[in-house]
């Protein structure tokens, strides 16, 4: 599992632990998933950047 840092246009930052992230063109958001299930959503209109952290997350 990886850790992602999401930087929003309003200056907020969020950290999400997930197996991966995909862009959903229909929903216009980034969907973070673990074991094939969505664990977080980030609307593309408010995202400045998404960074995958190199440190693994356990638990």
C-alpha positions in Angstrom: 0.0 0.0 0.0 1.3 3.5 -0.9 0.7 6.9 0.7 -0.5 9.7 -1.5 -0.3 13.4 -0.8 -3.1 15.4 -2.4 -2.5 19.2 -2.7 -5.7 21.2 -3.3 -6.1 24.6 -5.0 -7.4 26.1 -1.8 -4.1 25.3 0.0 -5.3 22.2 2.0 -3.3 19.0 1.9 -4.7 15.5 2.5 -2.9 12.1 2.9 -4.5 8.9 1.6 -3.3 5.3 2.0 -4.3 3.3 -1.0 -3.1 0.6 -3.4 -3.5 3.0 -6.4 -5.2 5.9 -8.0 -7.1 6.3 -11.3 -8.7 9.2 -13.1 -12.4 8.7 -13.6 -13.3 10.6 -16.8 -17.0 10.3 -16.3 -17.0 11.4 -12.6 -14.1 13.9 -13.2 -12.3 12.8 -10.1 -9.3 10.8 -8.9 -10.4 7.6 -7.3 -8.1 6.0 -4.8 -8.6 2.3 -4.3 -7.5 -0.6 -2.1 -8.4 -4.2 -2.8 -10.5 -3.0 -5.8 -12.7 -0.8 -3.6 -12.8 3.0 -3.6 -11.4 4.5 -0.4 -11.2 8.2 -1.4 -12.2 10.6 -4.1 -10.6 13.9 -5.1 -12.5 16.2 -7.5 -10.3 17.2 -10.4 -11.5 20.8 -10.3 -9.9 21.3 -6.9 -6.7 19.2 -7.2 -3.4 21.0 -7.7 -1.2 17.9 -7.5 -1.0 14.3 -6.3 2.3 12.8 -5.1 2.9 9.2 -4.4 5.2 8.8 -1.3 8.0 6.3 -1.5 7.4 5.1 2.1 5.2 2.1 2.3 2.2 2.2 4.6 1.4 -0.9 6.7 -1.7 -1.9 8.7 
